[in-house]
Amino acid sequence: MPFKSFIQLLRPEQWAKNLFIFLPLFFSGQLLNVNLLLQCVVAFFAFSFMASSIYCFNDIYDVEVDRQHPKKCKRPIASGKISVITAYAVMTVCFALSLSILFLFGGAEKFSLMGLIVFYFVMNIAYCVKLKRYAIVDVIVISIGFVLRILVGGTATGIWLSEWIIIMTFLLALFLAFAKRRDDVVLYQNTGVSPRKNTNRYNLDFMNQVMTVVSTVTVIAYIMYTLSPDVIERFHSRNIYITAIFVLVGIIRYLQITIVDLKSGSPTTILLKDRFIQFCIAGWIVSFLIIIYL
């Protein structure tokens, strides 16, 4: 099995999504606490290996559909570079490695973390087999997955999660998921190939309206968060509203990528390659670093 194909199967570039695990630690002002940071690192790798095991199963289950897709046909299993049996073996190793990391290094909350991550695994297996066939349900499941990431981060560090971080994570994930589904609709209209069984339950008019609603609610919720008296008191600063600029501009840029450039198929790729988005994220992070840690 070629090493490159093995890496493609695991999709380590998708591990960037799991950085959400560090958000509770970051917002708590304890990012420099070495012990808590190490617990987050352990949770990050455990979650990432579990996610890779799910990617393996997804590629196994969707192999025939992927072979009809103009891009997914290049995936290791669909292209024949990795056999189904080998993929199952890799999936099992990743699953075992994830739980082993938590059991050995997960600390006092290792069993709670194992429960959350196993729930994430079961939910995504159900998604691969059945739930992704249902429009709207599919993006809700994806969004719940991101909420589980911050729950893992909070559990690993013992940090209480506010309702704001849960709401904002869910809304942002919902927005990105709908943008990705819109890309599927565009592909279906241009090629006649349906990337998913529920693609015919979406169309561009519906997707544009949904993205408008979700992006608007996301921005309004974030502004409400920055102006909340509880949040201002917690951070001892009235300048949190400044960070809303980066959120608003970042969402507008993502809408441009989605609607004008038609390149919203992979949020991770956008994150890793689009300089404008990277600038917005960096500005947002630096703003909070200054507010929280200086």
C-alpha positions as CSV (number, residue, x, y, z in Angstrom):
1,M,0.0,0.0,0.0
2,P,1.6,3.3,-1.1
3,F,2.3,5.6,1.9
4,K,0.6,8.6,0.1
5,S,-2.6,6.5,-0.4
6,F,-2.5,5.6,3.3
7,I,-2.3,9.3,4.3
8,Q,-5.1,10.2,1.9
9,L,-7.3,7.5,3.5
10,L,-6.7,9.0,7.0
11,R,-7.3,12.6,5.7
12,P,-5.1,14.3,8.3
13,E,-5.9,17.7,6.7
14,Q,-9.4,17.3,8.1
15,W,-7.9,17.2,11.6
16,A,-7.9,21.0,11.5
17,K,-11.6,20.8,12.4
18,N,-10.6,19.2,15.7
19,L,-8.9,22.4,16.8
20,F,-12.4,23.3,18.1
21,I,-11.3,21.1,21.1
22,F,-9.0,23.9,22.2
23,L,-11.7,26.6,22.2
24,P,-12.9,26.1,25.8
25,L,-9.3,26.3,27.1
26,F,-8.6,29.4,25.0
27,F,-11.6,31.3,26.1
28,S,-11.1,30.3,29.8
29,G,-7.8,32.3,29.8
30,Q,-5.8,29.2,30.7
31,L,-4.1,28.5,27.4
32,L,-0.7,28.8,29.1
33,N,-1.6,26.2,31.7
34,V,0.7,23.4,30.6
35,N,-1.2,20.5,32.3
36,L,-4.6,21.6,30.8
37,L,-3.0,22.2,27.4
38,L,-1.5,18.7,27.4
39,Q,-5.0,17.2,28.2
40,C,-6.3,19.1,25.2
41,V,-3.5,17.7,23.0
42,V,-4.3,14.2,24.1
43,A,-8.0,14.7,23.4
44,F,-7.2,16.3,20.0
45,F,-5.2,13.2,18.8
46,A,-7.7,10.8,20.3
47,F,-10.5,12.5,18.5
48,S,-8.5,12.8,15.3
49,F,-7.8,9.1,15.1
50,M,-11.5,8.4,15.7
51,A,-12.4,10.8,12.9
52,S,-9.9,9.0,10.6
53,S,-11.6,5.7,11.4
54,I,-14.9,7.2,10.3
55,Y,-13.4,8.5,7.1
56,C,-12.2,4.9,6.4
57,F,-15.7,3.6,6.9
58,N,-17.2,6.3,4.8
59,D,-14.9,5.6,1.9
60,I,-15.6,1.9,2.2
61,Y,-19.4,2.3,2.4
62,D,-19.5,4.9,-0.5
63,V,-17.0,3.3,-2.8
64,E,-19.4,2.7,-5.6
65,V,-20.9,6.2,-5.4
66,D,-17.4,7.7,-5.2
67,R,-16.4,6.0,-8.4
68,Q,-19.1,8.0,-10.2
69,H,-17.9,11.3,-8.7
70,P,-15.5,13.5,-10.8
71,K,-13.3,14.2,-7.7
72,K,-14.0,11.5,-5.2
73,C,-13.2,8.8,-7.7
74,K,-9.5,9.6,-6.9
75,R,-9.9,8.5,-3.3
76,P,-7.7,5.5,-2.4
77,I,-10.5,2.9,-2.2
78,A,-12.5,4.1,-5.1
79,S,-9.4,4.2,-7.3
80,G,-8.4,0.7,-6.3
81,K,-5.1,1.8,-4.6
82,I,-6.3,0.4,-1.2
83,S,-8.5,-2.7,-0.9
84,V,-11.6,-2.7,1.3
85,I,-10.1,-5.3,3.6
86,T,-7.0,-3.1,4.2
87,A,-9.3,-0.1,4.8
88,Y,-11.2,-2.0,7.4
89,A,-7.9,-2.9,9.1
90,V,-6.8,0.7,9.1
91,M,-10.2,1.7,10.5
92,T,-9.9,-0.8,13.3
93,V,-6.4,0.4,14.2
94,C,-7.5,4.0,14.3
95,F,-10.4,3.2,16.5
96,A,-8.3,1.2,18.9
97,L,-5.5,3.9,18.9
98,S,-8.0,6.6,19.8
99,L,-9.4,4.8,22.8
100,S,-5.9,3.6,23.9
101,I,-4.6,7.2,23.9
102,L,-7.5,8.2,26.2
103,F,-7.2,5.2,28.4
104,L,-3.5,5.8,29.0
105,F,-3.3,9.6,29.0
106,G,-6.9,10.8,29.4
107,G,-6.6,11.7,33.0
108,A,-9.4,11.7,35.5
109,E,-12.1,12.2,32.9
110,K,-10.8,9.5,30.5
111,F,-14.0,7.4,30.6
112,S,-16.2,10.5,30.0
113,L,-14.0,11.4,27.1
114,M,-14.2,7.8,25.8
115,G,-18.0,8.0,26.0
116,L,-18.2,11.2,24.1
117,I,-15.8,10.1,21.4
118,V,-17.5,6.7,21.0
119,F,-20.9,8.5,20.7
120,Y,-19.3,10.7,18.0
121,F,-18.2,7.4,16.2
122,V,-21.7,5.8,16.5
123,M,-23.4,9.0,15.3
124,N,-21.2,9.3,12.3
125,I,-21.6,5.6,11.4
126,A,-25.3,6.2,11.5
127,Y,-24.8,9.2,9.3
128,C,-22.7,7.3,6.8
129,V,-25.2,4.5,6.6
130,K,-28.6,6.3,6.8
131,L,-28.8,9.8,8.2
132,K,-27.0,11.5,5.3
133,R,-29.8,10.5,3.0
134,Y,-32.2,12.9,4.7
135,A,-31.9,16.6,3.7
136,I,-31.5,19.0,6.6
137,V,-30.9,16.1,9.1
138,D,-27.5,15.6,7.4
139,V,-26.3,19.1,8.2
140,I,-27.7,19.0,11.7
141,V,-25.7,15.9,12.4
142,I,-22.5,17.5,11.1
143,S,-23.2,20.6,13.3
144,I,-23.7,18.4,16.4
145,G,-20.3,16.8,15.6
146,F,-18.7,20.2,16.1
147,V,-20.5,20.8,19.3
148,L,-19.2,17.4,20.5
149,R,-15.7,18.7,19.8
150,I,-16.0,21.6,22.2
151,L,-17.7,19.3,24.7
152,V,-14.6,17.0,24.5
153,G,-12.4,20.1,25.0
154,G,-14.4,21.2,28.1
155,T,-14.5,17.7,29.6
156,A,-10.8,17.1,29.0
157,T,-9.9,20.3,30.9
158,G,-12.8,20.5,33.4
159,I,-13.8,23.8,32.0
160,W,-17.5,24.8,32.1
161,L,-18.9,25.7,28.7
162,S,-21.2,28.7,28.3
163,E,-24.3,28.6,26.2
164,W,-22.7,31.1,23.9
165,I,-19.8,28.9,22.8
166,I,-22.2,26.0,22.1
167,I,-24.7,28.2,20.1
168,M,-22.0,29.9,18.1
169,T,-20.2,26.6,17.3
170,F,-23.5,25.0,16.2
171,L,-24.5,28.0,14.0
172,L,-21.0,28.3,12.3
173,A,-21.0,24.6,11.6
174,L,-24.5,24.7,10.2
175,F,-23.5,27.6,7.9
176,L,-20.4,25.7,6.6
177,A,-22.4,22.5,6.1
178,F,-25.1,24.2,4.0
179,A,-22.3,25.9,2.0
180,K,-20.9,22.5,1.2
181,R,-24.3,21.1,0.3
182,R,-24.7,24.1,-2.1
183,D,-21.6,23.0,-3.9
184,D,-23.1,19.5,-4.3
185,V,-26.2,21.1,-5.9
186,V,-24.0,23.1,-8.3
187,L,-22.1,19.9,-9.3
188,Y,-25.4,18.0,-9.8
189,Q,-26.7,20.8,-12.1
190,N,-23.5,21.0,-14.1
191,T,-22.7,17.3,-14.5
192,G,-26.0,15.4,-13.8
193,V,-24.0,13.4,-11.2
194,S,-25.6,13.4,-7.7
195,P,-22.9,13.4,-5.1
196,R,-25.4,12.4,-2.4
197,K,-28.7,10.6,-2.4
198,N,-30.4,13.7,-0.9
199,T,-29.1,16.2,-3.3
200,N,-32.4,16.4,-5.2
201,R,-34.0,17.6,-2.0
202,Y,-31.9,20.8,-2.3
203,N,-31.8,23.5,-5.0
204,L,-29.9,26.8,-5.4
205,D,-32.9,29.0,-4.5
206,F,-33.4,27.0,-1.2
207,M,-29.7,26.9,-0.4
208,N,-29.2,30.7,-1.0
209,Q,-32.1,31.5,1.3
210,V,-31.0,29.1,4.0
211,M,-27.4,30.4,3.9
212,T,-28.7,34.0,4.1
213,V,-30.8,33.1,7.1
214,V,-28.1,31.1,8.9
215,S,-25.3,33.6,8.2
216,T,-27.6,36.5,9.4
217,V,-28.5,34.7,12.6
218,T,-24.9,33.8,13.2
219,V,-23.7,37.4,12.9
220,I,-26.5,38.7,15.1
221,A,-25.9,36.0,17.7
222,Y,-22.2,36.8,17.8
223,I,-22.8,40.6,18.2
224,M,-25.3,39.8,21.0
225,Y,-22.5,37.7,22.6
226,T,-19.9,40.5,22.4
227,L,-22.4,42.9,24.0
228,S,-23.6,40.5,26.7
229,P,-23.1,42.0,30.2
230,D,-22.0,38.5,31.5
231,V,-19.4,38.2,28.7
232,I,-18.1,41.7,29.3
233,E,-17.8,41.0,33.0
234,R,-16.1,37.6,32.4
235,F,-13.4,39.1,30.1
236,H,-13.2,42.4,32.0
237,S,-13.4,44.3,28.7
238,R,-15.9,46.2,26.7
239,N,-13.8,45.8,23.5
240,I,-15.0,42.3,22.6
241,Y,-17.4,43.8,20.0
242,I,-14.3,44.6,17.9
243,T,-13.9,40.9,17.1
244,A,-17.3,41.0,15.4
245,I,-15.6,42.8,12.5
246,F,-13.5,39.7,11.6
247,V,-16.5,37.4,12.0
248,L,-18.7,39.5,9.7
249,V,-16.0,40.0,7.0
250,G,-15.1,36.3,7.2
251,I,-18.6,35.2,6.6
252,I,-19.1,37.6,3.7
253,R,-15.9,36.3,2.2
254,Y,-17.1,32.7,2.6
255,L,-20.4,33.6,0.9
256,Q,-18.3,35.1,-2.0
257,I,-16.4,31.8,-2.3
258,T,-19.6,29.8,-2.2
259,I,-21.8,31.9,-4.5
260,V,-19.4,33.6,-6.8
261,D,-16.4,31.3,-7.0
262,L,-18.4,28.1,-6.5
263,K,-15.6,26.6,-4.4
264,S,-17.3,25.7,-1.1
265,G,-16.9,21.9,-1.5
266,S,-14.2,21.6,1.2
267,P,-14.3,24.0,4.1
268,T,-10.9,22.6,5.3
269,T,-9.3,23.4,1.9
270,I,-10.6,27.0,2.1
271,L,-9.2,27.3,5.6
272,L,-5.8,26.1,4.5
273,K,-5.6,28.0,1.2
274,D,-7.7,31.2,1.2
275,R,-5.5,34.1,2.5
276,F,-8.5,36.4,3.2
277,I,-10.2,33.8,5.4
278,Q,-6.8,33.1,7.1
279,F,-6.4,36.9,7.8
280,C,-9.9,37.0,9.3
281,I,-9.2,34.1,11.6
282,A,-5.8,35.4,12.6
283,G,-7.3,38.8,13.3
284,W,-10.0,37.3,15.4
285,I,-7.6,35.1,17.4
286,V,-5.1,38.0,18.0
287,S,-7.9,40.2,19.1
288,F,-9.0,37.7,21.8
289,L,-5.4,37.0,22.8
290,I,-5.0,40.7,23.5
291,I,-8.3,41.0,25.3
292,I,-7.9,37.8,27.4
293,Y,-4.2,37.5,28.0
294,L,-2.8,41.0,28.0
